[in-house]
Amino acid sequence: MIKITFFKRGEVYFGFRETGHAGFDDAGKDIVCSAISAMTMLVVNAVEVSYASDIQYTIDEDTADVEVYAYGALGRNGENDEQQYAISGLIQAYFIQLMDMTEDYYDYIEVEEEQA
């Protein structure tokens, strides 16, 4: 099972941690893992390239665990209000999408929020 914990400060989403493996199918055929990996990198690339905001992330090559922190959503690094809102909104959209996925793949995905 993949466990994804989203980090919030108040109502502002600013990061997440992903641990574990979906186990839906064999490596290379696991559509749950593939979907989550693709969405994760979409968030990272959008924040870093499209919003030109600093993002800190680590990907453990052995375990595939991921941690992502987009502090620009909290107003650090000189982001303006619109940029903060966009970054947090993107991470929140990822949270909502994963919550939708848990309806069909509840044995493979666990999603939670944590005040940080």
C-alpha positions in Angstrom: 0.0 0.0 0.0 1.2 3.5 -0.8 0.6 6.0 2.1 0.6 9.7 1.2 0.6 12.2 3.9 -0.1 15.8 2.9 1.3 18.7 5.0 -0.8 21.7 5.8 -0.4 24.8 7.8 -3.9 26.0 8.6 -5.7 25.4 5.3 -2.6 25.8 3.1 -1.2 22.7 1.5 2.6 22.9 1.1 4.0 19.4 0.7 3.6 15.7 1.0 5.3 12.4 1.8 4.8 9.1 -0.1 5.9 5.8 1.3 5.4 2.2 0.3 4.4 0.4 -2.9 0.9 0.0 -4.3 1.2 -3.7 -5.0 -1.6 -3.5 -7.5 0.4 -5.4 -10.1 4.0 -6.4 -11.0 6.6 -3.7 -11.4 6.2 -2.1 -14.7 2.5 -3.0 -14.9 1.3 -1.3 -11.7 -1.2 1.4 -12.9 -1.7 2.7 -9.4 2.0 3.3 -8.9 2.4 4.8 -12.4 -0.5 7.2 -11.8 0.9 8.4 -8.5 4.4 8.7 -9.8 3.2 10.8 -12.8 1.1 13.1 -10.7 3.9 13.6 -8.2 6.3 14.7 -10.9 3.7 16.9 -12.4 3.4 18.8 -9.1 7.2 19.0 -8.7 7.7 20.3 -12.3 4.8 22.7 -12.2 6.0 24.4 -9.0 9.7 24.4 -10.1 9.3 25.4 -13.7 5.8 26.9 -14.3 5.6 28.8 -11.1 9.4 29.4 -10.8 9.3 28.6 -7.1 11.9 26.8 -5.1 10.8 23.2 -4.2 12.6 20.8 -2.1 12.1 17.1 -2.8 13.9 13.8 -2.3 13.3 10.5 -4.0 14.8 7.4 -2.3 16.0 5.2 -5.2 15.9 2.1 -3.1 12.4 2.4 -1.5 10.8 4.9 -4.0 9.8 7.0 -0.9 9.2 10.7 -1.8 9.1 13.9 0.2 8.1 17.2 -1.3 8.1 20.7 0.3 6.9 23.7 -1.6 7.5 26.4 0.9 6.4 29.1 -1.6 2.8 28.1 -0.8 3.5 29.5 2.7 4.8 32.9 1.4 8.5 32.1 1.7 11.0 32.9 -1.1 9.2 36.1 -2.1 6.2 34.6 -3.8 3.2 36.9 -4.2 -0.3 36.0 -3.0 -1.4 34.7 -6.4 1.6 32.4 -6.7 1.2 31.2 -3.1 -2.5 30.4 -3.9 -1.5 28.6 -7.1 1.1 26.4 -5.5 -1.1 25.4 -2.6 -4.0 24.9 -4.9 -2.0 22.5 -7.1 -1.0 20.4 -4.1 -4.6 20.5 -2.8 -5.8 19.3 -6.3 -3.4 16.4 -6.0 -4.8 15.6 -2.6 -8.4 15.7 -4.0 -7.4 13.5 -7.0 -5.9 10.9 -4.7 -8.9 10.9 -2.4 -11.0 10.2 -5.6 -8.6 7.3 -6.4 -9.0 5.8 -3.0 -12.7 5.1 -3.8 -11.6 2.5 -6.4 -8.2 1.5 -5.1 -8.7 1.6 -1.3 -6.6 -1.5 -0.8 -3.6 0.2 -2.5 -3.7 3.9 -1.4 -4.0 5.6 2.0 -4.2 9.4 2.1 -4.1 11.6 5.1 -3.5 15.2 6.1 -1.1 16.4 8.8 -0.9 19.9 10.3 2.8 20.9 10.2 
